[in-house]
Amino acid sequence: MNLLEMNPHETRFIPLIGSPIGGSTASFLYNKIFAECGINAMSYPVEVKKGELPEFLAAVKFMNSPGCILTSPHKQDIIQYIDDVDDASRVFRSVNAVRFYEDGHTEGHGMDGTGVIGAFDDNGVDLKGKEVVMLGAGGISGIFASELANRGIRKLTILNRTAEKAQYVAETLAARTSVETAYNTYTPEHARQAVETADILIQATTLGMKGSGQDHPDLSFMEVLPSTAWVMEAVSNPPETSVIKKAKELNLRTVLGMEMLVNQVKALCKFLLDWDAPDEAKQIGIDFYCSLFQYKR
């Protein structure tokens, strides 16, 4: 189904809000899946700056919107405006999908963890007993940590530009699970010490994302990762960030950000549209990204 075949009076609009939003490709992904599967819905990116959530929520009431998808910097700020939030998303202060019900009720969930676990599963990575190092303690890190703990990882070390944020995620996870945790500031020296025995490195910052204007200043610490380690990137645009390129130079196994993004498809579609997306929707997403970026996996 294409736009010309849709009844515009029935089209359900799903805004993707964030700032900066120019580098996001998620709306293109969802629209491709909707079109291929004959779903009368449309996602579109909206630049909503930090502090503008009240204005956005007031405006979206006048649209036929079942909900919205959120990215940085709104995943924590949105919580105060939602009626119901699941426990893990509230504790780790990260919601990336909000459902708007006809009676005015709102419900929010952090589904980034679904994406990271699904991406590891697709690559045959057994997380049980693994030692994980995660770069970043922002909106997605706590949800990542919670899902990794549910899969039985042994230890999680979090490195972040500000140690206080890393401390919050680490201590909160330790209080809720049996996972051993550690934290520190993200410097090349601390990263080198942390990854020497790591099974998995997860890049969970916005560094290297198109439009961010920032990248990792020094990735030489990756040279001490064990040869059997996996490296996962949360950024999907570009498909090969500096972290992924460095991992490939070192012949390490990688999980791309696009793989994480498409693994949220079924959960988000079910939550926002009450639609059980078929399994092939994930492959539609991967094919779309490869075509969009002219990328060969």
Phi and psi in degrees as a GROMACS rama.xvg file:
@    title "Ramachandran Plot"
@    xaxis  label "Phi"
@    yaxis  label "Psi"
@TYPE xy
-108.832  177.324  ASN-2
-59.5765  -36.7033  LEU-3
-69.2242  -21.3491  LEU-4
-90.7704  -10.7383  GLU-5
-81.2172  148.324  MET-6
-83.0731  109.334  ASN-7
-62.1497  -20.5664  PRO-8
-74.6269  -15.1804  HIS-9
-111.702  -5.94774  GLU-10
-63.4765  130.659  THR-11
-97.6214  123.399  ARG-12
-99.1005  130.203  PHE-13
-121.845  97.9857  ILE-14
-69.2439  143.778  PRO-15
-110.721  112.204  LEU-16
-111.656  145.935  ILE-17
175.363  179.932  GLY-18
-161.213  118.486  SER-19
-76.7549  150.289  PRO-20
-115.969  -5.13156  ILE-21
-61.6155  -29.9272  GLY-22
-90.026  -1.79423  GLY-23
-76.1574  137.123  SER-24
-114.612  3.86474  THR-25
-61.9829  -38.8241  ALA-26
-62.7873  -40.664  SER-27
-59.9235  -41.7361  PHE-28
-60.1376  -51.027  LEU-29
-65.3554  -38.8895  TYR-30
-65.0544  -35.8206  ASN-31
-63.2769  -44.1714  LYS-32
-66.8392  -43.4846  ILE-33
-58.7378  -44.5356  PHE-34
-64.4165  -44.9551  ALA-35
-65.7296  -30.6539  GLU-36
-101.93  3.52505  CYS-37
71.343  35.0281  GLY-38
-99.865  125.838  ILE-39
-82.5775  73.7701  ASN-40
-146.56  157.511  ALA-41
-145.853  132.538  MET-42
-106.603  148.444  SER-43
-152.362  145.17  TYR-44
-79.817  140.856  PRO-45
-132.199  124.567  VAL-46
-76.0503  108.151  GLU-47
-123.184  111.738  VAL-48
-77.7715  160.194  LYS-49
-56.0727  132.284  LYS-50
94.5828  -7.58848  GLY-51
-101.047  8.62901  GLU-52
-59.2863  -41.1633  LEU-53
-58.8536  -41.2083  PRO-54
-65.851  -41.0783  GLU-55
-63.5252  -47.4043  PHE-56
-63.4621  -33.0483  LEU-57
-69.0256  -38.9782  ALA-58
-73.0341  -37.9871  ALA-59
-69.2198  -16.6843  VAL-60
-62.4707  -24.3769  LYS-61
-92.2763  8.08245  PHE-62
-114.304  158.691  MET-63
-82.5305  71.9665  ASN-64
-115.357  122.495  SER-65
-78.7582  -12.8382  PRO-66
165.946  -175.478  GLY-67
-140.983  160.615  CYS-68
-111.243  140.174  ILE-69
-121.948  145.925  LEU-70
-130.888  -172.346  THR-71
-57.3091  137.502  SER-72
-107.895  30.2763  PRO-73
-102.905  -5.74857  HIS-74
-63.9346  -29.5472  LYS-75
-91.2029  -43.6987  GLN-76
-61.8599  -29.8418  ASP-77
-67.4477  -23.1072  ILE-78
-58.5886  -37.3938  ILE-79
-66.2785  -15.6878  GLN-80
-102.751  2.47043  TYR-81
-106.581  141.662  ILE-82
-72.0716  -48.411  ASP-83
-126.492  129.837  ASP-84
-135.319  134.636  VAL-85
-64.2068  158.266  ASP-86
-58.7781  -48.9309  ASP-87
-63.1655  -41.4265  ALA-88
-65.5665  -36.0243  SER-89
-72.2099  -45.1111  ARG-90
-63.4746  -42.6728  VAL-91
-92.0814  4.69786  PHE-92
56.0332  53.8331  ARG-93
-151.358  112.919  SER-94
-126.198  128.108  VAL-95
-119.03  5.67133  ASN-96
-147.66  132.521  ALA-97
-126.131  130.375  VAL-98
-100.587  131.438  ARG-99
-103.916  119.288  PHE-100
-96.7976  157.048  TYR-101
-61.0437  -28.4342  GLU-102
-83.333  5.39419  ASP-103
93.7541  -8.59133  GLY-104
-68.7069  144.866  HIS-105
-126.55  146.485  THR-106
-138.841  136.785  GLU-107
-130.206  147.541  GLY-108
-142.728  149.786  HIS-109
-96.5757  112.63  GLY-110
-110.16  6.8646  MET-111
-61.4028  -32.5319  ASP-112
-64.099  -33.8753  GLY-113
-60.0274  -39.1072  THR-114
-67.2984  -43.7757  GLY-115
-68.6143  -39.6735  VAL-116
-67.5203  -43.1218  ILE-117
-61.5878  -38.9874  GLY-118
-65.7431  -40.8603  ALA-119
-64.6621  -41.4919  PHE-120
-60.4531  -42.9655  ASP-121
-61.6289  -28.0416  ASP-122
-96.1723  6.39712  ASN-123
71.0705  28.5027  GLY-124
-88.7619  118.558  VAL-125
-87.0338  114.364  ASP-126
-85.001  -14.56  LEU-127
-62.4697  127.243  LYS-128
77.8374  6.42847  GLY-129
-84.1719  152.787  LYS-130
-100.409  123.596  GLU-131
-118.796  136.968  VAL-132
-114.687  128.518  VAL-133
-119.744  128.659  MET-134
-91.8262  118.859  LEU-135
109.749  142.154  GLY-136
-133.488  34.7462  ALA-137
-86.1725  -150.482  GLY-138
-59.872  -30.2658  GLY-139
-97.1433  -15.4052  ILE-140
-65.3481  -41.1379  SER-141
-65.6859  -40.5097  GLY-142
-66.5459  -42.017  ILE-143
-55.2107  -49.9855  PHE-144
-59.1911  -42.6723  ALA-145
-62.8666  -44.9215  SER-146
-69.059  -37.5712  GLU-147
-62.8363  -40.0041  LEU-148
-63.5862  -39.7358  ALA-149
-61.9463  -25.9024  ASN-150
-91.6884  3.40642  ARG-151
88.7439  25.2827  GLY-152
-62.9839  154.969  ILE-153
-89.4615  -41.491  ARG-154
-145.043  143.822  LYS-155
-132.114  123.356  LEU-156
-110.593  129.23  THR-157
-114.61  126.728  ILE-158
-115.566  132.168  LEU-159
-146.831  154.866  ASN-160
-55.9845  -41.116  ARG-161
-108.818  120.244  THR-162
-64.7231  -27.1147  ALA-163
-61.4741  -40.3516  GLU-164
-66.8204  -41.32  LYS-165
-63.6353  -38.6766  ALA-166
-62.1702  -41.9545  GLN-167
-60.5261  -48.7105  TYR-168
-63.9903  -45.1037  VAL-169
-63.3556  -47.6902  ALA-170
-70.4457  -34.8759  GLU-171
-66.236  -42.3816  THR-172
-64.9772  -42.7843  LEU-173
-62.7029  -34.8999  ALA-174
-73.3097  -23.2769  ALA-175
-101.982  -16.526  ARG-176
-139.332  179.778  THR-177
-96.2425  7.91789  SER-178
-69.9052  133.763  VAL-179
-73.6224  133.194  GLU-180
-128.032  155.722  THR-181
-150.107  161.222  ALA-182
-152.124  160.463  TYR-183
-168.59  172.78  ASN-184
-72.4269  150.022  THR-185
-86.2  100.263  TYR-186
-131.367  158.298  THR-187
-56.8241  -35.288  PRO-188
-68.4163  -47.988  GLU-189
-65.7108  -37.3882  HIS-190
-64.6702  -41.2572  ALA-191
-60.6924  -44.3498  ARG-192
-63.9683  -38.8118  GLN-193
-72.3156  -36.5976  ALA-194
-88.7935  -5.92584  VAL-195
-56.216  -32.7446  GLU-196
-116.494  13.4933  THR-197
-77.7155  144.036  ALA-198
-89.3298  -28.6423  ASP-199
-141.902  134.91  ILE-200
-114.248  125.555  LEU-201
-114.773  124.218  ILE-202
-93.9347  105.855  GLN-203
-119  24.4917  ALA-204
-100.682  176.542  THR-205
-90.7361  3.2254  THR-206
-62.0054  131.991  LEU-207
90.9823  -7.4059  GLY-208
-75.4082  139.75  MET-209
-58.4563  130.284  LYS-210
93.8461  -13.7967  GLY-211
-77.598  -28.684  SER-212
74.6772  9.09999  GLY-213
-136.494  150.916  GLN-214
-145.879  169.762  ASP-215
-65.7522  126.423  HIS-216
-72.9577  -25.5659  PRO-217
-153.548  115.182  ASP-218
-110.151  16.4691  LEU-219
-62.9427  -21.5774  SER-220
-62.6664  -24.5769  PHE-221
-65.8047  -16.903  MET-222
-67.9641  -16.3008  GLU-223
-100.195  3.90513  VAL-224
-61.6112  141.824  LEU-225
-57.8198  149.504  PRO-226
-64.7744  -17.4132  SER-227
-94.2728  2.75038  THR-228
-72.3888  153.856  ALA-229
-104.323  146.2  TRP-230
-123.575  122.075  VAL-231
-113.855  138.22  MET-232
-114.468  130.801  GLU-233
-86.051  -22.4204  ALA-234
-75.0122  132.716  VAL-235
-104.976  -14.8231  SER-236
-131.599  107.974  ASN-237
-80.8291  163.401  PRO-238
-65.4131  -33.1179  PRO-239
-114.007  99.302  GLU-240
-79.9739  177.803  THR-241
-61.125  -33.2918  SER-242
-66.7619  -45.6419  VAL-243
-65.6226  -40.8966  ILE-244
-62.4309  -42.0346  LYS-245
-64.4036  -42.0179  LYS-246
-61.4333  -41.1464  ALA-247
-68.406  -36.4085  LYS-248
-59.0188  -33.7642  GLU-249
-91.1216  5.56414  LEU-250
60.6859  34.0272  ASN-251
-91.8291  153.444  LEU-252
-79.4781  141.533  ARG-253
-126.702  153.745  THR-254
-126.055  122.612  VAL-255
-84.8716  155.23  LEU-256
-60.3186  -34.9273  GLY-257
-62.2339  -31.3348  MET-258
-68.1036  -36.7666  GLU-259
-66.8413  -42.3949  MET-260
-64.9763  -45.3959  LEU-261
-70.5496  -21.1316  VAL-262
-77.8846  -5.02152  ASN-263
-91.3088  -8.80062  GLN-264
-55.2193  -54.5416  VAL-265
-61.8223  -43.4321  LYS-266
-65.4694  -43.9785  ALA-267
-68.2376  -41.0553  LEU-268
-65.4109  -39.5777  CYS-269
-64.8255  -43.8588  LYS-270
-68.7277  -45.2167  PHE-271
-86.9064  -31.896  LEU-272
-120.024  -0.803491  LEU-273
55.7445  34.889  ASP-274
-117.223  127.174  TRP-275
-85.9026  94.7178  ASP-276
-64.3396  138.74  ALA-277
-68.0474  160.834  PRO-278
-59.7369  -31.4639  ASP-279
-69.5716  -11.0322  GLU-280
-60.1191  -34.235  ALA-281
-64.9221  -42.2914  LYS-282
-69.3347  -34.8155  GLN-283
-57.687  -41.9241  ILE-284
-64.6518  -45.2028  GLY-285
-62.5651  -45.155  ILE-286
-61.9321  -38.3296  ASP-287
-61.4268  -47.8166  PHE-288
-64.0567  -42.212  TYR-289
-61.1626  -39.7236  CYS-290
-69.5533  -44.0947  SER-291
-59.0265  -43.9402  LEU-292
-97.0466  3.29608  PHE-293
49.3407  51.9139  GLN-294
-112.265  131.962  TYR-295
-105.932  119.988  LYS-296
